[in-house]
Amino acid sequence: MQNFAAEASVDSLHKQREGWMRRALALARRASGATQPNPLVGAVLVKDGRITGRGWHKAAGEPHAEIAALADAGADAQGSTLYVTLEPCNHFGKTPPCTEAIIKAGIRRVEVAMRDPNPHVKGQGVERLREAGIEVNVGLLAEEARSLNVAWSHWVLTGRPFVAVKLSLSIDGRMSYSNGSSRWLSSPISRQHVQRLRRYVDAVLIGADVVCVDNPQLTNRSGKGGQPLRVVIDAQLSAPVASAIYAQAADAPDGEARRVITATNSKAAFVRRQELESSGVEVLALDGPGGGVDLAELLAVLGKRGVQSVLCEGGFDVVRGLLCHGLCQRVLVYRIPVLVGAGGRVLETPDGALSFPELRLQRVQQVGLDALSVYDVISA
């Protein structure tokens, strides 16, 4: 009986600890889309079974989550347990080390969801706190914490952005209608859903075929957050300069608010390149095989510029290139309850054989009349 009571007490305590960490994760999510190039981090201070301080990192240059929570708690921070979603920093950046503030505040114990994945930082924060005599536990709700910052972690470890490919597929597996358009394949609610997704990514990527056929804006129309960088793959510079996406670059008053990049081949017409650049578009010549664009090099360039996440919304060759060359980490498939029939494009390799990476289903959700399946790429 005593053993049962002891086990029940331990289980109750573990659930309570998870509950505090979930509070910290929820706080971190409040800044979604606003902290680049920094990660999302939330922190909660708990003392005698009650929260004494809350904090989250709101934007680059702003106080880190731990510092915000300590300020919120004031004198009550002493003797508290800190629940934080990411290992506290132990270095000087735009802000002082969080570890020193934690030690100075008299924190008794620290629960860390995940270590900092940066090989130059990993473990240093935990070690410093333990050296100071603070009990530190690592791994509470680690999977949830990793999911929260999956793009940032990928960027830190590889130097390239985390790439999600969005597909809209009819029930007969077609990506577009016979005229090449996919704009009206999905439902209005699904299109609104994609527009909201743009709030949470640093860049949106499309091919010239999408510009020519659908003439999209690729803007975040959620009413919250900033606008993503727009990137067009156009090896021959065939998309009209008057396209909606390029018009936005020309209208930007400071050249940054609505940034647009076109990645092309060095053999593309020089006159067309000049026209784009004069309208405010940045043109990058990244030669790939067969007169195309080197997608891997493009992602490397974006990564060096601090772009952590990219949402690819088509077209056909860009999607196929990312999938076939292991350059994407997530696939979003909107399954549309319509029958396109002959003439609609099927995603296939040049020899006609499907060549997808190995995928693991993460979740399925209903979006209007469409079903969204989210897959993680486990072979990239």
N, C-alpha and C positions, 0 to 999 in steps of 0.2 A: 504493500500500500504506500509506504514511504517512497519507494522507487518511482511508482506511478506519479505521485504528487510532485516529485522532483523533476521528472521528465515533462510533466504538464507545465511546470513553472518555467523551465528552460525554453519550451516551445512558445509560451506566451511572451517571454522576454524577447525571443528572436523576432516574433511577429511585430512586437512593439518597435524594435530597432528598424525593421523593414518599413514600418509606417513612417518613422521620422525621415528615413532616406527618401521615401517616395515624396514627402513634402519638399525635400531639397531638389529632387528631379523636376517637380512641378514648377518650382520657382525658376529653375534654369530655363525651362521652356518659354518663359515669359519674354525672353529676349531673342527668340528665334528670328533669324534673318537680320540681326542688328549688331552682332559682336565681331564680325570678320575684321581682321584675320584671327581673332581669338576664339577659343571654344566657348560653348555654353556651359556655365557652371552655376550651381545653386548650393546654398549652405543653410543649415539650421542649427541653432544652439539649444540644447535641452538640459534642464536642471530640475531635479526632483519631480520628474514626470511632466514637466510643462516646458513649452517653448519660451526661451528667453530672448532669442534674436533670430531674425530672418535676413537673408540677403541673396542677391544674384548679380552676376556680372552683366551690366546693361549695354556696354559698348566699349570698343577699344579706347584705352586711355582713362576709362572710368575705374573706380575701385573694384578690386576683385570681390568675388562673392563672400569670401571669408571676412574680408575687411568690412564689408557692408553689414554682415551679420554681427560682428563684434561691436560696431558702432551702434547698431540697433539695440543690442543687449546692455551696453554700458557696463556698469559695475557688476551686473548680474552675470556677466560672462565668466567671472572667476569660478572655477569648480565645475563648469558646465562640460557637456560632451558635445563636440562639434561633428555634425554629419555633413560631409561635403562630397559632391559628385565626382570630383577630379582631384588628384594628388596636389596639395598646396605647393606653390612655387617656392624655390629656394634661391632665386637669383634676382638681381636688379634688372628691370626692364624699364617700361614707362612708369612702373610703380615699384615700391620696395618689396622685398620678399615677404610673402604671407606667413612663412614659418616663424619669423621673428615676432610678428604681431601676435600670433597664436601663443607663443611661449610667454611673451610679456603679459598677455591677458590672463594667464593662469589657467588655461584650459586643462582639464583633467584627462580626457580621453578624446581621440579623434577616430572617427569611422570614415574611411575613404572607399568610395565605390570602385574606382579604377585608378591605376597608376598612370602618370603621364607617359604616353607612348613614345615621345621623342627620346631616341637613344642617348642624347646628350643631357637629358634631364631626368629620365626615368629612375625613380627610387631615391633621388637626392632629398626630396622634401620629406619623405617618410623617415629616412635615416636621420635627418637633422632633428626632427621632432622626438624620435626615440633617444637620441643622444642627450636631449634635454630632459629625459625622464618621463615623457608623455607616452602613455599607452596608445598604440596605433594598431588598428585592425584594417585590413584591406580586402575588398571583394564583396562587400554587401551590395546586392543588386547590380553586380558588375555588368551583366548583359544589357540591362536597361541603360546603364550609363554609357556603354560602348555604342549602343544604338543611337543615343542622343547626339553623339559627336562622331558618327561614322565617317562623314565627309572630311572633317578636320583631321581625324586620325590618319585617314588614307593619305591626305595631302602632306602631313608631317612626315610620314614614313617613306613615301615614294617621290615627293616633289611634284606629283601630278594631281589634278583635280579628280574627285570622285564623280564618275559619269553615270547618269541614269538615262536609259533610252526609253522613250515613250512610243508605244505602238497602239494604233487603233485597228482592230481586225474584225472583219465581218464574220458571220457564222460559217462561211465557206472559205475563211482564211485569207481574204483579200485585204491589202493595205490601202487600196484606193479604187476609185471608179475608173472606167476605161479612159477618161480624159486626163488621168493622173492626179485628180483632186482628191484629197482626203479630208478637206475642211469640214464638210457637212456629213461625213460618215458617222461621227459620234453625235450623241444627243447634246442639246444646249447646256444641260447641267454638267455633262462631262467636260465640255469646253470651258465652262466657268471654273470647274475643279482644276483644270490645267493652268488656267490664268492665276489661280491662287497659289499653285505650286511654285510659280515663278517668283513669288515673294521670298521663298526660302532657298533659292539657289543664286550663285554669283553670276552665272552666265547661261544663256539659252543658245543652243546650236542648231542650225538647219542647213540644208543644201539649197543650191540655187534653184533646183526644180520646184521647191516649195514656194520660193519667192515668186517665180514666174507664174505658177498656176494659182496659188492661193493668196498671194500678196498680203502676208500677215504682218501685224505690228509687233508681236511677241512682247507685249508690255505686261507688267503686273497691274491688274485692274482690281485688286482686292481692296484698295483704299488704305492699305497699311504697308509700311516698309518702303524701300527704294526700288529703283528699276534695275533689272539685271543687265549685264553686258550682253549685247547681241552679237553673235558670231555667225557669219555666212560662209559656207564652203562653196567657192565658185571658181573652179580651175580655169575656165575660159572667160570669166567676167561677162557672162551672158545675161545676168539679171539686169533689168532696166534701172538706170540711175534714179528714175522717178518713182521707184517702188516705195511703199509706205515705210518700210524699215529704214531706208536710206534718207527719206524725207525727215524722219525724226532726228537723225544725226545733224542734218543741216539746220533744224529748228532749235537745237540745244544752245542756249545763250552762252554757256561757259565751256562748251566742248566736252564736258564730263557727265553732265546730268543724264544724257541719253547716248552713251557710247556705243559705237558700232564698229566691228572689225570684219573685214572680208579677207579670207585666206585663199590665195590663188596660186597659180604656177608662174614662174618667171617668164614664160613664153606668152603669157596673156598680153593682149593689146595694150601698149603703153598709153595710148590716148584714153582708153576706158579707165585705166588706173588713175590718170590725172583727173578725170571727171569725178571719180569717187572721192579722191582725196580733197578736191576743192569743195566738195559738199560736206566735209567733216568726217568722212569715213577713213579709218586707218586700214591700210592695205598691207598684208603680209605675204611675201612670196616664199612658200614652203613647198618645194618641189617633191612630188611623190612619184611612184612608178607609173609608167604609161601616160605621162603628162598630167597626172592628177595632183592632189594635195596630200602631203605627208601628215596624216592625222595624229600619229604619235608625237611628231615634232610640235604640232600645234598645241597639243595638251601640255607638253613640256614648257612651251613658251607661256601658256596661260598660268601654269603652276608657279613659274618664276615671278609672275606678276601678282601672286597672291590669290588667284582664283582657286577656290577650294572645291567648288561643286559646279557641275554642268548638267543641264537638262537638254537632251537631244530630242527634238520634236520632228525629225525627218530631215531630208527626204530619203529616198530609197537607197541610193548608193552610200550615203553617210551612215545610215543605220546598219547596212550590211557590212561596211568597213569596220565599224566599231565592234560589232558582234563577232565577226570572223577573225579579227586580229587581237581579241582579248583586251580591248581597250575600254570596256564598260564594266561596272560593278553591280548595276541593278537594272532590271527590266520591268517597266510598267506596261501591262497589256490591258487596254480597254476593249472588252469583247462586246461587239455591237450586234443587237438582234435584227440584222438586216441581211438579205441575200444579194450580193453584188453580181455574181455570175461571171460568165466569160468576158474577158477584156480587162477585168480588174487585176492589179498587180499582186503577185505572190512573192513573199520574201524568200529568195533562193540565191545560191551562188551562181557564178557564170556557167558552170557545167550543169546546172539544174538541180543539184542536190542541196537539200537544206543543211546548214552547217551552224548550228547554234552551240554556244558554250553550255557547260553543265549548269543547270539552274536548280535552286531550292526555293520552293514556294514559301513565302513569308506570311502572306495573308490574302484574303479575298474580301472585297466589300462592294456593296451595291452603290452605284453612282447614277442616280436617275434610272433610266431604263437599261443602262449598261452595267456590266460587271467588271470591276477593276481587280486584276490579279497582280500582286507585287512579288517579284522573284529576286533573290540574291544570286549573283553569279559566283559560283564557288570554285571555278577553275581559272579565274583571272588573278 
